[in-house]
Amino acid sequence: MSIEISAQAMDAPNRPSTFRMILRNPLSRVGVVLLVVVMCALVAAIVMDWVAPDAPWSADLYHLNEAPGTDGHLLGTDSGGRDVLSRLVVATKATMFSGVIALVVAMLLGLPGGLVAGYYGGRIDMALDWLSSMVMSLPSIIVLLAIVSSLGTSMWISMTALGCMMAPAVFRLLRAQVHAVRNDLYIDAAKVAGLSDLRIIARHVFRVVRGPLVLMVSVMAGVAITVQTGLDFLGLGDSTTITWGGMLGEGFAAMSANPVLFVWPGLAMAVTVAAFFLIASGARDALQRTDGGAAAASRSKATHLKPVPASSDAPPGADDVLAVRGLTVGYPSGGEVVEVVRSANLTLRRGHTLGLVGESGSGKTQTAFALLDLLPRQAMLTAGEVWLDGTEILRLAPRDRARRVREAIAYVPQEPMSNLDPTFTIGYQLIEPMRARGVGRAEARDRAVALLSRMEIRDPERVMKSYPHQISGGMAQRVLIAGAVSTEPRILIADEPTTALDVTVQSEILDLLRSVQEEFGMSIILVSHDLGVIADLCDDVAVMRDGQVVETAPVEEFFARPRHEYSRMLLDAVPDENHVRPDYVEARSARQGAHTGEAHR
């Protein structure tokens, strides 16, 4: 069966570029005009250094403090008889350059620190947070004045020191933003797809936090220019360099003789800072519309693996692609460890489907996440073994364990829309995992289109260009299945893949999983509480209750002769269309009698 892309995607117009969205903002347009004026002054300053380097220093002692409009001096002269306009233009270069120095230093220190601390957490986060808190606790102006007084008035020294003191603000902003998005399900999906942490941070995490970062950069640019101007105004700058701050100081000294002299550098500084703020405001709005929103989840980067006692049993057989023995997962609570999975034993045969069933909270998803190496950081594996293709992976180094899991196991979640990054097209998210495994771009794209077609999606080319919000939930689930099999895994873990779908789409997804398994020769672990789905798709069944596997059996034997009492309770809870409970019939009769009596009154 083929399905059509949603009407929203069919009718959606092409998304305008980020630059055009910025220019649509009226405030941004004003900011662009002001910035163009400042950039023209900067270019003029650079040209003047080549053409007339002595012009800003030429003094005319016969024309001191001349008013604006004086012949040959558009903005007048200062107390030394020098042309105010030429000095104002030349000062643009030094002032802007000082802001660049401070911004570069702040970004080099705060940007990687905030991304790493927010993404990894743990001791790295604690150490960097402590360091930033210590720097922020220092009185910045006093420290800056002390550094300038002791090390000299060089612009490089003062602006580098200012950048170091502004870096904690960048760090804290990014750290908070990354904390909010690092647990999104599409980040977990990127990990399962085998993407490196560096690639995830650069392509998925940073793209979401760049909007607030743009606004922060504009604020710090204004702060840097203001601080540099203030230092020069106080006479703590380099006296051999023309700056707006130095001109402000000269204007203040000559306030009684030439009141207007103070206005021009102040106006130049105000225009520059306003340009940064206005453009950044529009850029932030445009980037946030482009990036979309993302809901936070509750999982962290990695799990603390505790030493696991070795098993005396022989390794699994050659037909067992995955074997779990005595797996125990716990969480610290109130000074003790609460076990949510206890001594779980599972065996997945090659080419077969194992159904993992149980009520909500029985430990099914925690077991699946343990196999996927996606448990929360606070989780502890305190016992057990996980054998993957004859190798006990819990004894491997974290990097080797992650590599083996990503190569062998794929994951299909129960919430398809939450596992697709809203900032990227479907095509990009299908191509990226294959590219990370060395597949060429053209080949990866052709394979992605073929997989979408194999998932019975009509017009796969259009879907490749669509964003997640432009497709339906059933189509999103098909996309995730296509992404899962694109890396040719040996095992597919499907965590309640049909729960969020309607009955008709559920049947289609189950048929699709069955056909994909036959085509690619995969083994499947199907996590579900729906016994109908288990009966339809699985070869074997494992029943979990309170974190324990209480029964494992072939699917025919489980439904015909369940051994454990809890298994029989689950089967008895399945509604029987030929039998209605007596208590329900009595309650319904009583309600109908009451309604009939009221009608006769």
N, C-alpha and C positions, 0 to 999 in steps of 0.2 A: 504494500500500500504506500502511496506517495502522499505527502502532505504539503500544503502551500504555506509560504511565509505569511506572517500576519499582515493585515492591511496597514498597520502602522508603519511597518518597514517598507511596504510597497509604495506608500505615499510620502514617506519621509523625504524632505528635501536634502540636498547635499549640505553638510555642515560647513558653515563659513570658517575661514581660517581664524586663528587666535588674534592675529594682527587686525583683521577687519572687525572682530568683536570688540577689541579695545577701542578702535576708532569710532565705534557706534556710541560710545559713552560720551555725553557732552563734556563732562569734566575732563576726560582724557584728551579730548580734542584741544581744550584750552591748555592742558599740560604739555601737549606736543608742540603747540605754537610757542609757548614759553621756552621749552627745551631747545627748539630750533634757534631761538634768539641767543641762548647761552652758547650753543654749539658754534654759531657763527662768530661769536666773540672769541671762543676758544681757537677756532681756525685762524681768525685774524691775529690773535696773539702769537701763534706759531709762525705765521708769515712775517709778522713784524720783527721777530727775532732774527730772521734772515735778511729782510730788506732794510729795516731801520732800527737796529738794536739800541741805538743811543737816544731815540726819540722820547721815551718816557723819562729819561734822566736830564734832558736839555732844560736848563733853567733860564728864565728871562727875568732878571732882577728889576726891570722897569715895569713889569706887569705882575705884581703880586696880588693874589686873592681877587683876581678879576671875576666879574659876574658871568654867568652863562650867556652865551651869544656874543661874547666879545670877538672881534675880528680875528679869525684863525683859531679860536678856542671855543668849540661848541658848548662844552660844559664848564668853561672858565678855567682858571688856574688855581693852584694851591698856594700855600704860604711860601713855597720856594720858587714860585713862578713856573712850575711845570704844568704841562697840559693834563687836565684831569681825565679827559676821555681816553687818551692813549695809555695812561697809567691804569685806568679801570679795565681796559681791554687786556693789557698784559697781565694784570693781577688774576684774571680768570684762569690762566693756565696753572699757576701755582696753587690757587685755591682748589680747583678741581682735582689736581694731582694729589693734593694732601688727602682729599676724601677717598680717592681710589686706593691710596696706601692703607688707610685705616680699614676700608671695606675688604680688601684682599686679605689682610692679616686676620680679621674677624672671621671671614669665610673659611680660610684655611684651617683655623683652629676649631671653630664652632660647628661647621657643617659636617665633616666626617665624624666628629665626636658625638654629635646629637643623633646621627643616623645609626652609628654602631651601638651606642648606649641604649637607644630606644628599641632597636631590633633584637639585640641579644639579651639585654637585661643582666641580671645576676651581679657578679662582682665588678664587671666592667662598668655597669651602670652606676653602682654604688660609688666606685672610685672617682669616676668622672663627675658625678653629681656633687660629691664632697669637694672636689677641686673647684668646680664652678661656684659653689656656694661660698667657698673661702674667698675667691676673687671678688664676688659680688658684695661681700661684707666689707671690703675695703672702701674708704672714702675716695672715690675716683678722682675728683678734682685735686684733692690734696696730694694723692699719689702722683698724679700727672705733673703737678707743679714741682714736686720733689725730684722727679726724674729729669725734668727740663733744667732745673737748677743745678743738679749734680752732673748730668751727662752732656749738657749743652743745649743750644736752641735750634739744632738742626731739625728740619721738618721731618726727616726720616725717623729720627729718634722719637719725637713727640707723637707722630701719627702711628708708628708701630706700637708704642705704649698704649695709645688710645684703642687701637685695634685689639690688643690683648684684653683690655678691660671690657670691650663690647662683645667679645667672643662668647662669654657665658649666656648672654641674652639669646644669641643664635642657637647655642647648645640647648637651652631649656625649651625654646620654641619647638625645635625639631624633635627633641626627645619626647615632648608631650604629644606632638602630632603622630609620630611613629608608634608610640604606645597605643594610640587609638586605632591604628590601621593594621598593625603587625599581626593581629589575631584574626583578621578577616578570613573567611573560608577560602577565598580565591588565592590567598597567600599560601595556605596549606596545599591547595591544588597545584600551585606552582612548584612547591617542594616535592610533591609526589611525582610531578612530571620530570623531575631530575634537574631543575634549574639550580645553579649555584646561588649561594647567599648574596654574592656580589651582584649577580644579574638581577635577583629579586629586588634588592635594595635600589639599584640604579633604575630599573625599568618599571617596577610596580609601586614600591614604597615612595620613592622620591617624587614620582609623578603626582602623587596625591598631596604631598606636603608643599609643593612648590608655590601654590597660591599664597599661603601665609608668609612664606619665605620672601616672596617678591615685595610684599608690604613691609616686612621687617628690613629688607635691604634699603628701601626708600627712606624709612625712618632713620636708619643708621647713617645714610648718606647725608641727610640733613643735619644730624647730630655732629658728624665728623666735620662738616663745613663750618657749623656754628662754633664748635670747640676750637678749631684752628683759627677762625676769625677772632675769637675771644682771646686766645693766647697772644696773637699779634697785637691786638688792641691794648693788652696789658704790657706790651713791650717784651714779651718772652719769646717772640719769634725771631727768625733770621732777618736782621736789619738790611742785609744785602739783597733780599728778595722782595719784590713788590707784591703785596697781597691786599685783599679787601680789608682785613683786620688792621693792617698798618695804615691804610688810608682812613679808616674809621678813627684811629688814634690821632692822626694828624688833623682830621676834621674837628674832633672834640677839642683839641688844643686851640684851634683857631675859631671856636664857636662864636666868639664875639665879633671877630673881624669878618668871617665868611660863614654864616650859618648854613648855607646850602651845601658846603663841602662835605658835611656829615651825611647828607641824604643819599648821594649817588652810590657809594659802596653798600650802604644798608639796603637800598632798593635792589641792587644786583644780587645780594645774598638772599633777599626775600623771594625774588623771582626764581632763582635756582632751586631753593628748597620747595617752593610751591609747585614747580614743574615736576619734581620727583614725586611728591605726594599725590598729585592729581593723576599722573600716568600710572603710578603703582595701584591706585584705587581701581582704575578701570581694568588694569591687567589682572588684578586679583579676582574681580568679578568674572572676567572672561575665562580665566583658568579654572575657576570653580565650576562654571557652567560646562566647560570641556571635560573636567575630571569626573563630575558626577559625585554622588554620595556613596558611602559605604558604611554598613553597619558593623559594629565591633562584635567580636565573639569572645570566647573565654579561654583561648588556648595560647600558650607562649611558645618560644622558639624550640626548645629541646627538653628532653627528659634527663634527669639525673639518674644514671644507671648505677645501681648498687651491685657489688660483687654477688654473683649468683652461684650457689653450690652446684657442683657438677653432678650429673646423673650417672648412675651405674648401669642404666639400660643401654642396650646396643643401639647404634644409629638406626634411623628409620630405613624402611625398605626402599628399593629402587623405584617402586611405583608411587611412593609418597613424596609429592612435590613440596609439601609443607607439613611439618609436624610440630605441635606445641605440647610441651610436657611440663606439668606443674607450674604453669605461669601464675604469678601472684603480683598484683598491682595494688599499691597503697598510696594514701595521701596523709601527710601529717595533720593532726588535729588535736589541740589541747595536750601537747606533749606526748602523744602516742600516734601510731600509724593505723589508720582505718583502711582495711583491705576492701577494695571494691571488686577485685577479681581474685579468686582464691583457688590455687592449685588446678587451673584449667587445663584440660587435655583435649586436643583436637588433632585430627588427621585429615588432610586433604589429598585425595588420590588424583593422579595425573589424568586430566581430561574429564574429571567429574565435578559435580556441583555439591557443595556442602551448605546446608541451610542452618543458620545460627538463629534459634528462636528463643523467645522469652518475653515476659512483660517488660514494660518500661522500667529502667533502673536495674535490670538484672545483670548488667555488665557487658552486653553485646558490643556496644560501640567502643567501650574502653578496651576490650579485647582486640577489636579491629584496629584501633589506633596504636596499640602496642605492636601489632604486626607491621604497621605502616611507619613506625618510628615517629609518630606524631603526638605522643602523649604530652600533656602540659609539663612545664618545667618542674613544678612541685611534685609531680608523680614520681613514685619509686618502684622499680622492679626489684623485688626482694627475693624472688625465687623463680626457678623454672628455666626452660630452654626453648629456643625457637630454631628449628632445623629448616633451612631453605635450600633445596636441591642438594641435600647431604652435608651442608655446612651449618654449624651452630653459630648463628650470627650475633648472639648476645655477647660472645667472647671476643668479637672483633673490635678493632679501634672504631670510634664513632664515625670517622670519615669512610672507612671501608664498609662498615655496616650500612651507612646511608647509601653508598654507591650500589651495593648489592640489592638493597630493597628497591631503589629507584629503577634498577635495570629489570627486576623480575616482577614487581607488583604494581598494578595500576588501581585506581580508586574512582568509584562513581558514587557521589554523595546523594543524600535524600533531598537536599535543597539545591536544585540546579542553578537557580538564578543567583544565589549567594556565592557560588563557586566560580562565577565568571567575572573577570575584572571589568567593571563598568567603563573604564577609560580606554579600552582597546577593542578593536573589532574582533568578530568571531574568527576571521581568517588569521589574524596575528596570533591569537591565543592557541590556534591549532598548529600553526607553523613553528612557533617558538620552541616547544619541546623537541621537535625533530631537528631543528637547527642546533640546539644544545648538544645533540648526539652526533653532530658532524654531517648531517644531511644538507646538501646544497639548497639554496633558496628556491630555485625553480622546481627542483624535484620535490621539496617539502610542500610547496604550494599545490603541485599536481596531485600529490598523495592526499592532501587535505580535501581537495575538491572531490576526489574519488571516494574518500571515506564518507563525506556528507551524502554523496549520491548513494553509497552503500547503506547509509542509515535511512534510506527512503525519504530524503528531503528533496523536494522539487526545487529547481533553480538554485543549485548550490553556489553558483557564482554570486548571486545576490546575497545569500546568507553570509558568504565570506566577507562581504563589505558591510554587514550589519553590526550594530552594537547589541549587547545583551538585552537592553530594554526594548528592542525592536522585534523580539521573537517571543513566542509563547513558551509556557513552562514545559510542555511536551517536547517541543523542538529543542529547548535548552538541554533537556535530558539526553536527547539524541546527540547533540553536539558534544556533551561530556563523554558519552560512550565512544564517539568517534575519536576524541582526544585521548581517551584511555587506551584504545587499541592501536593508536597511531605509532606508539613506541614498541609494538609487538611484545607485550608482556606475557609472562607464563602464567600469572595469577591475576585475577580481577576480583577485587573486593567491592561489592555493591552494598552500600549501607541504606537499606530501605529505599531502593531507587524508584518505587512507584507510589510511595506514601502521599506525596503532594500532588498526585495526578488523578484525573477522573477515571472512572472504570474503563471506558473505551480505550483511553491512552495507556492505561496500565496494561491491558492485554497486548497492545502493540509493542510496548517496551519489553514485556516478557518474551514475546516471539522474537524480537530483535536480539535480546541477550542470548537466546537459545541458538539462533542462526549464527551469530557472531562467534559463539563458543565453538560450534562445529567447524566454522571456516578457519579460525585462527588456532584451534587446538588448545584453548586455554582451560585452566581450572578456575572455578568460581567459588567464592565464599559469599553467600547471599544472607545478609543480616536482615531479619524481618520478624514482625510479630503477627503477620498474616499467614495463617496455616494454609490457606488456599493457594497462595503464591508458592509456598514451600512444596506443597503437593504437586504443583504444576511443573516446577522447574528443577527440583533438587533430586540428587541420587542418595544422599545421606543427610541425616539430621542430627544436630547437637542441641540439646535443650539446656538453657542456663536459668538459674534461679539464685538470687542473692549472691551473684558473683561466682557461682560454682556451676560446672557442667554436670548435671545430674543424670543425663542419659544421652547416649549416642547409639544410633541404629540406622540401618538402611531405611529409606523412606517408606517402602511398602510395609515393613515390619513395624515401624513406628505408628503408622495409622491403623494397622490391624491389631497389633498387640503391644500397646505401650506398657513398659515395665514400671516406670516410676509414677508415684501418686500425682506428682505435679504435672507430668505429661498428660495423665488422664484428666486432670482438672482443666488443662488448656483445651483438650479436645472436647470436653463437655461444655465448655464456654462458647463453642462455635454455634451460632444460631441454626436451628433446624426448621426449614420451611414447612415441614409436615407436622410440626409439634409446637404448640404454644403453651407457655408455662401457665399452670392453673392460677397462680396468684395474680398474674397479669390479666387473665380472663375475668377473675372476680373483681379486680379493681376497675376494669373497663366497664363491666356490667353495672357496678355501683354508680359510676359517673354518668352513664347513660340514663339510669333510673332517676338520678337527681335532676338531670336536664329535662326529662319527660314530665316530672312532677311540677317543675317551675312553669313549663309551657301550659299546663292545664289550669293554673291558677288565674 
